[in-house]
Amino acid sequence: MRLELLSALNEAREGRRAAILVTDIATGEQRLVREEEIGDDPLAETLAERLRLGKSGLVETVSGQVFVTVQTPPVKVVMVGAVHISQALAPMAQRLDLDVTIVDPRSAFATPERFPDVRLLAEWPQDALPKLGGLDRYSALVCLTHDPKIDDPALAAGLQAECFYIGALGSRRTHAKRAERLRELGFGEADLARIHAPIGLDIGAVSPAEIAVSILAEMVAELRRDRRRAAS
């Protein structure tokens, strides 16, 4: 691989931007296609599909075979609320190689003793999220505090960043009040529809661990939505 291509790949990785390396099998010639450039590429449709699926592999083109290497940012999971559900959910998510951070300004809850081996930020979301590099469409946001002063700023940031998954704990009545507050901040119905609330798949979960399972399953379903569509 040419040094300039490697540098560009590393730059995309550090900036949490997707990119695809296209290698011509016959000639060995390589080119890098950044996510924002796919629409102008001769293989636009194929590359867009590969990016949606997150799948590298051999592709037949009119000019011959190429191998596409898909590079997407690691999935970032931000859990707002150092609560019992987070205690169960964090290690489950880590087992899936997800990059987990707990954010909660209540330092009595956000402690290493309660969350061993998990990145903790005992700060308000508006202060903590920039330290994580912000949120993006490769991020999942899970709000669990029930406290509007904590959850609402995080939800606003998640909606603006177009996170692939946004979930918030609470009843339908609680969410209705939450939605009204977010409308006052300028978010529309399409934005609000992206929030999974009540959070998690409806599996009849009762305990914190069961709720954590339902959240993680819903998160993975959203992460793999395009792959599930392609298989149907």
C-alpha positions in Angstrom: 0.0 0.0 0.0 1.3 3.4 -0.9 2.2 5.6 2.1 -0.2 8.3 1.1 -3.1 5.8 1.1 -2.1 4.4 4.5 -1.9 8.0 5.9 -5.3 8.8 4.5 -6.8 5.6 6.0 -5.3 6.4 9.4 -6.6 10.0 9.2 -10.1 8.7 8.5 -9.8 6.2 11.4 -8.7 8.9 13.8 -11.5 11.2 12.6 -14.1 8.4 13.0 -15.0 8.6 9.3 -15.7 5.6 7.1 -13.6 4.8 4.0 -13.2 2.1 1.5 -9.9 0.9 -0.1 -10.5 -0.4 -3.6 -7.8 -2.8 -5.0 -7.7 -3.9 -8.6 -6.9 -7.6 -8.5 -5.3 -7.7 -12.0 -3.0 -4.6 -11.6 -2.7 -4.2 -7.9 -3.6 -0.5 -8.3 -5.4 0.9 -5.2 -7.5 4.0 -4.5 -9.2 5.3 -1.4 -12.9 6.3 -1.4 -14.0 8.3 1.6 -17.6 8.0 2.7 -18.6 11.5 1.4 -17.0 10.7 -2.0 -18.9 7.5 -2.7 -21.7 9.1 -4.6 -19.2 10.4 -7.3 -17.4 7.1 -7.7 -17.9 4.8 -10.7 -18.7 2.0 -8.3 -21.0 4.2 -6.2 -23.9 1.7 -5.8 -21.7 -1.2 -5.0 -19.6 0.7 -2.5 -22.6 2.2 -0.8 -24.1 -1.3 -0.3 -20.8 -2.6 1.1 -20.6 0.3 3.5 -24.1 -0.2 4.7 -23.3 -3.9 5.4 -19.9 -3.1 6.7 -18.6 -6.0 4.6 -15.3 -6.3 2.7 -14.9 -8.7 -0.2 -14.4 -9.4 -3.8 -16.5 -7.6 -6.4 -17.0 -8.2 -10.1 -17.0 -5.0 -12.2 -17.2 -4.4 -16.0 -13.4 -3.8 -15.8 -12.6 -6.9 -13.8 -12.4 -8.0 -10.2 -11.7 -5.6 -7.4 -11.4 -6.2 -3.7 -13.1 -3.6 -1.4 -11.8 -3.2 2.1 -14.4 -1.4 4.2 -13.2 0.6 7.2 -15.8 1.9 9.6 -15.3 3.5 13.0 -15.7 1.3 16.1 -19.2 1.6 17.6 -19.3 4.0 20.5 -21.9 3.4 23.2 -22.5 6.3 25.7 -24.7 5.4 28.7 -26.0 8.4 30.5 -26.8 7.3 34.0 -24.6 5.2 36.4 -27.6 3.1 37.4 -28.3 -0.6 38.0 -29.2 -1.2 34.4 -25.9 0.4 33.3 -24.1 -2.0 35.6 -25.6 -4.9 33.8 -25.5 -3.4 30.3 -21.9 -2.1 30.2 -20.1 -5.5 30.5 -22.6 -7.1 28.0 -21.8 -4.3 25.5 -18.1 -4.7 26.1 -18.4 -8.4 25.3 -19.5 -7.3 21.8 -16.4 -5.2 21.5 -18.4 -2.0 21.8 -16.6 1.1 23.1 -18.5 1.9 26.3 -18.5 5.1 28.4 -20.7 5.9 31.4 -21.6 9.6 31.9 -23.2 10.8 35.1 -22.6 14.0 37.0 -23.6 12.2 40.3 -20.2 11.2 41.5 -21.7 9.0 44.2 -23.1 6.8 41.5 -20.3 7.0 38.8 -17.6 5.2 40.8 -14.9 2.7 39.7 -16.2 0.3 42.4 -19.6 0.1 40.7 -18.2 0.1 37.2 -14.8 -1.7 37.1 -13.0 -1.6 33.7 -15.5 0.9 32.2 -14.6 4.5 31.2 -16.4 6.9 33.6 -17.0 10.6 33.3 -18.6 12.1 36.4 -19.7 15.2 34.5 -22.8 16.7 32.9 -23.3 15.3 29.3 -22.7 18.7 27.7 -19.3 18.8 29.3 -18.5 15.1 28.9 -19.5 14.4 25.3 -16.9 16.8 23.8 -14.2 15.0 25.7 -15.3 11.8 23.9 -15.0 13.4 20.5 -18.7 14.0 20.5 -21.3 11.7 19.0 -21.8 10.6 15.4 -23.8 8.2 13.3 -21.6 5.3 14.6 -22.6 6.1 18.2 -25.4 4.7 20.4 -26.8 6.8 23.2 -28.6 5.2 26.1 -30.3 7.6 28.6 -31.2 6.0 31.9 -31.3 8.6 34.7 -35.0 9.7 34.6 -33.6 13.2 35.3 -34.4 15.7 32.5 -31.5 17.9 33.6 -29.2 15.1 32.7 -31.0 13.1 30.0 -32.3 16.0 27.9 -29.0 17.6 26.9 -27.7 14.2 26.0 -30.7 13.4 23.9 -30.4 16.8 22.1 -26.8 16.0 21.3 -27.7 12.5 20.1 -30.4 13.8 17.8 -28.2 16.5 16.3 -25.4 13.9 15.7 -27.8 11.4 14.1 -26.7 8.6 16.3 -27.7 5.2 14.9 -29.4 4.3 18.2 -31.0 6.6 20.8 -32.9 5.1 23.7 -34.4 6.6 26.8 -35.8 5.0 29.9 -39.3 5.8 31.1 -43.0 5.2 30.6 -45.0 6.5 27.7 -46.3 9.3 29.9 -42.7 10.3 30.9 -41.6 10.2 27.3 -44.6 12.4 26.2 -43.3 15.1 28.6 -39.8 14.5 27.4 -40.9 14.9 23.8 -42.6 18.2 24.6 -39.4 19.6 26.1 -37.4 18.5 23.0 -40.0 20.2 20.8 -39.4 23.4 22.7 -35.7 23.0 21.8 -36.6 22.9 18.1 -36.8 19.2 17.3 -39.5 18.0 15.0 -41.6 14.8 14.9 -39.2 13.0 12.7 -36.4 13.6 15.2 -38.5 12.5 18.2 -39.5 9.3 16.3 -35.9 8.3 16.3 -35.9 7.9 20.1 -36.6 4.4 21.3 -38.9 5.0 24.3 -39.8 3.0 26.3 -36.3 1.7 25.7 -35.5 -1.8 24.7 -37.3 -4.6 22.9 -40.6 -5.7 24.5 -39.6 -9.0 26.0 -41.4 -8.6 29.3 -38.1 -7.6 31.1 -38.4 -7.0 34.8 -34.9 -7.0 36.4 -32.1 -4.6 35.5 -30.2 -7.4 33.8 -33.3 -8.3 31.7 -33.8 -4.7 30.7 -30.1 -4.5 29.8 -30.6 -7.5 27.5 -33.6 -5.9 25.8 -31.6 -2.7 25.3 -28.6 -4.4 23.8 -30.8 -6.5 21.5 -32.6 -3.4 20.2 -29.2 -1.6 19.8 -27.8 -4.5 17.7 -31.0 -4.7 15.7 -30.5 -1.0 14.7 -26.8 -1.4 14.1 -27.5 -4.3 11.7 -30.7 -2.9 10.2 -29.3 -2.8 6.6 -27.8 -6.2 6.9 -31.2 -7.6 8.1 -32.9 -5.9 5.2 -30.4 -7.4 2.7 -31.0 -10.9 4.0 -34.8 -10.6 3.7 
